[in-house]
Amino acid sequence: MADKLEWDDAAKQRVDAAPFFVRKLIRHKVEKAARSQGLDRVTEALLDQVKQKQMDKQG
C-alpha cells in the first residue's frame, strides 16, 4: 500500500468545500480510516462512512 492515498475528484471537492480550519482534520480522519480498511483511494462513500461514524460518536 502506498503512503500517499489517491483521492477521487468528488471527494476532494467535498473536503475543499468545508471551512478551511477543519479541512486538515477531515483529511487526517478520512485517510486514517482508508488505511485501516486497507484502501488506497479516498471516495465519497468513505467520506460518508467517516462522517456517519463521527455523528454516531456525538449523538
C-alpha positions in Angstrom: 0.0 0.0 0.0 1.3 3.4 -0.9 2.0 6.1 1.8 0.1 8.7 -0.2 -3.6 7.9 -0.9 -5.3 8.8 -4.1 -8.4 11.0 -3.8 -11.4 10.9 -6.2 -12.2 14.3 -7.6 -15.6 14.4 -6.0 -14.2 13.5 -2.6 -11.6 16.3 -2.9 -14.3 18.8 -3.9 -16.4 17.9 -0.8 -13.4 18.4 1.5 -12.4 21.7 -0.2 -16.0 22.9 0.4 -15.6 22.5 4.1 -14.4 25.5 6.2 -10.6 25.9 5.8 -9.9 25.4 9.5 -11.3 21.8 9.5 -10.0 20.5 6.2 -6.8 19.2 7.6 -8.7 17.3 10.4 -11.1 15.8 7.9 -8.3 14.7 5.6 -6.5 13.1 8.5 -9.5 11.2 9.8 -10.6 10.0 6.3 -7.1 8.9 5.3 -6.7 7.1 8.7 -9.9 5.3 8.0 -8.9 4.4 4.5 -5.6 2.9 5.7 -7.2 1.0 8.5 -9.5 -0.6 5.9 -6.7 -1.4 3.5 -7.9 1.1 0.9 -5.6 3.0 -1.5 -8.2 5.5 -2.6 -10.5 8.0 -0.8 -14.0 8.1 -2.2 -17.2 10.0 -1.4 -18.6 6.7 0.1 -15.7 6.7 2.5 -16.3 10.3 3.4 -19.9 9.4 4.1 -18.8 6.5 6.3 -16.4 8.6 8.3 -19.0 11.4 8.7 -21.6 8.9 9.9 -19.2 7.3 12.4 -18.4 10.8 13.8 -22.0 11.7 14.1 -22.7 8.4 15.9 -20.0 9.2 18.4 -21.5 12.7 19.1 -25.1 11.5 19.3 
